[in-house]
Amino acid sequence: MFELTGRTALVTGAGQGVGGGIAEALAAQGAQVAVNDLDPQRAEDKAKALRDAGHNAHAVPFDVTDHGAVRDAVRAFERSVGPVDILVNNVGNAGSGEFRPRPFRESDPADWRRFTEVNLFGVMNCVKAVIDGMSARRYGRIITIASGSGVVGQAIGVSLYAAAKGGAIAFMRHLAMESAADGVTANTIALGLIDPAASGREGAQVREMAARLPVGRIGLPSDPAAMCAYLASNEASWITGQTLHLNGGSYTS
Ligand SMILES: NC(=O)c1ccc[n+]([C@@H]2O[C@H](COP(=O)([O-])OP(=O)(O)OC[C@H]3O[C@@H](n4cnc5c(N)ncnc54)[C@H](O)[C@@H]3O)[C@@H](O)[C@H]2O)c1
């Protein structure tokens, strides 16, 4: 079940965290993995770790927000290695680095653009680079990692992130309608809190959040990774256009 041998997967932002876990899971199912990250060293380190574990992996660094760079990198990879069958849009930013989570009234248009570029346009750029090939070959699996905040009100200061993730959820739903007849599925994982080792958050606040979840723990990278392995597989050909909530029971739909 969920065998991916012979398939090639491109996972964005796979140098660490959730994306790293997804790359490991797809490789373990037999897929060849293109490990993307903005940080070339991070991409190479993860690809090497996968190769050292006996898998087939390549570092493919690019910035998902740069349309031309995404197009060129995917084209070069497909020419030299082979076509991408599975795309996992994992890159996203809720508020680290120059992305500052803050109430909308304190934001400005530069913030709006920054959050939208990475959390929504990044998804579109990557889909655009692979969708024609997938459709022509009549096989494709597109998975986007979004957030529960794109569906329900959750916290103060995440409106820009949530708006972009909500946009990605709607985009994927309609991409699924446009692509279904070509054998290409498009599904979204609306993710809840993942382990601090993957997210950089830690401490009492996280423990308190875990205690409030029905299952009593926050998520691990292996949780979304397992769902991606299923969604990427042949067996998942009848699921498309869905937003799957993966959150320890904190929200049900
Ligand atoms: N960690 C959580 O608790 C959580 C919860 C809900 C949703 N999510 C979503 O899961 C996804 C992964 O989150 P994470 O916590 O593992 O992130 P992370 O910040 O730990 O890792 C993201 C990786 O993406 C890379 N990256 C950032 N911008 C990039 C760009 N423009 N182009 C290419 N690579 C880029 C980074 O270098 C990094 O290696 C995101 O979409 C996030 O919104 C995470």
The ligand as an SDF file (V2000), in Angstrom:
LIG
                    3D

 44 48  0  0  0  0  0  0  0  0999 V2000
    5.0880   24.0920   12.4920 N   0  0  0  0  0  0  0  0  0  0  0  0
    3.7900   24.2600   12.7810 C   0  0  0  0  0  0  0  0  0  0  0  0
    3.3570   24.1910   13.9570 O   0  0  0  0  0  0  0  0  0  0  0  0
    2.8030   24.5160   11.6560 C   0  0  0  0  0  0  0  0  0  0  0  0
    1.4420   24.6030   11.9600 C   0  0  0  0  0  0  0  0  0  0  0  0
    0.5320   24.8140   10.9180 C   0  0  0  0  0  0  0  0  0  0  0  0
    0.9930   24.9190    9.6090 C   0  0  0  0  0  0  0  0  0  0  0  0
    2.3250   24.8590    9.3590 N   0  0  0  0  0  0  0  0  0  0  0  0
    2.7720   24.9990    7.9640 C   0  0  0  0  0  0  0  0  0  0  0  0
    3.6490   23.9030    7.6720 O   0  0  0  0  0  0  0  0  0  0  0  0
    4.6350   24.3290    6.7340 C   0  0  0  0  0  0  0  0  0  0  0  0
    6.0390   24.0400    7.2560 C   0  0  0  0  0  0  0  0  0  0  0  0
    6.1920   24.6890    8.5000 O   0  0  0  0  0  0  0  0  0  0  0  0
    7.5180   24.4860    9.3890 P   0  0  0  0  0  0  0  0  0  0  0  0
    7.1530   24.9020   10.7720 O   0  0  0  0  0  0  0  0  0  0  0  0
    8.1240   23.1530    9.1670 O   0  0  0  0  0  0  0  0  0  0  0  0
    8.4590   25.6270    8.7500 O   0  0  0  0  0  0  0  0  0  0  0  0
   10.0040   25.9260    9.0180 P   0  0  0  0  0  0  0  0  0  0  0  0
   10.1270   27.3950    9.0970 O   0  0  0  0  0  0  0  0  0  0  0  0
   10.5180   25.0930   10.1590 O   0  0  0  0  0  0  0  0  0  0  0  0
   10.6990   25.3970    7.6820 O   0  0  0  0  0  0  0  0  0  0  0  0
   10.4070   25.9790    6.4480 C   0  0  0  0  0  0  0  0  0  0  0  0
   11.5270   25.6980    5.4780 C   0  0  0  0  0  0  0  0  0  0  0  0
   11.1670   26.3680    4.2710 O   0  0  0  0  0  0  0  0  0  0  0  0
   12.2790   27.1120    3.8030 C   0  0  0  0  0  0  0  0  0  0  0  0
   11.7770   28.3040    3.0980 N   0  0  0  0  0  0  0  0  0  0  0  0
   11.2840   29.4280    3.6580 C   0  0  0  0  0  0  0  0  0  0  0  0
   10.9350   30.3090    2.6910 N   0  0  0  0  0  0  0  0  0  0  0  0
   11.2130   29.7100    1.5070 C   0  0  0  0  0  0  0  0  0  0  0  0
   11.0730   30.1170    0.1580 C   0  0  0  0  0  0  0  0  0  0  0  0
   10.6020   31.3210   -0.1410 N   0  0  0  0  0  0  0  0  0  0  0  0
   11.4480   29.2360   -0.8110 N   0  0  0  0  0  0  0  0  0  0  0  0
   11.9400   28.0040   -0.5070 C   0  0  0  0  0  0  0  0  0  0  0  0
   12.0980   27.5870    0.7760 N   0  0  0  0  0  0  0  0  0  0  0  0
   11.7370   28.4210    1.7670 C   0  0  0  0  0  0  0  0  0  0  0  0
   13.0730   27.4840    5.0340 C   0  0  0  0  0  0  0  0  0  0  0  0
   14.4380   27.7370    4.6980 O   0  0  0  0  0  0  0  0  0  0  0  0
   12.8740   26.2500    5.9130 C   0  0  0  0  0  0  0  0  0  0  0  0
   13.8900   25.2860    5.7140 O   0  0  0  0  0  0  0  0  0  0  0  0
    4.3530   25.8180    6.4770 C   0  0  0  0  0  0  0  0  0  0  0  0
    3.5460   25.9770    5.3290 O   0  0  0  0  0  0  0  0  0  0  0  0
    3.5820   26.2460    7.7050 C   0  0  0  0  0  0  0  0  0  0  0  0
    2.7760   27.3750    7.4670 O   0  0  0  0  0  0  0  0  0  0  0  0
    3.2470   24.6610   10.3290 C   0  0  0  0  0  0  0  0  0  0  0  0
  1  2  1  0
  2  3  2  0
  2  4  1  0
  4  5  1  0
  4 44  2  0
  5  6  2  0
  6  7  1  0
  7  8  2  0
  8  9  1  0
  8 44  1  0
  9 10  1  0
  9 42  1  0
 10 11  1  0
 11 12  1  0
 11 40  1  0
 12 13  1  0
 13 14  1  0
 14 15  2  0
 14 16  1  0
 14 17  1  0
 17 18  1  0
 18 19  2  0
 18 20  1  0
 18 21  1  0
 21 22  1  0
 22 23  1  0
 23 24  1  0
 23 38  1  0
 24 25  1  0
 25 26  1  0
 25 36  1  0
 26 27  1  0
 26 35  1  0
 27 28  2  0
 28 29  1  0
 29 30  1  0
 29 35  2  0
 30 31  1  0
 30 32  2  0
 32 33  1  0
 33 34  2  0
 34 35  1  0
 36 37  1  0
 36 38  1  0
 38 39  1  0
 40 41  1  0
 40 42  1  0
 42 43  1  0
M  CHG  2   8   1  16  -1
M  END
$$$$
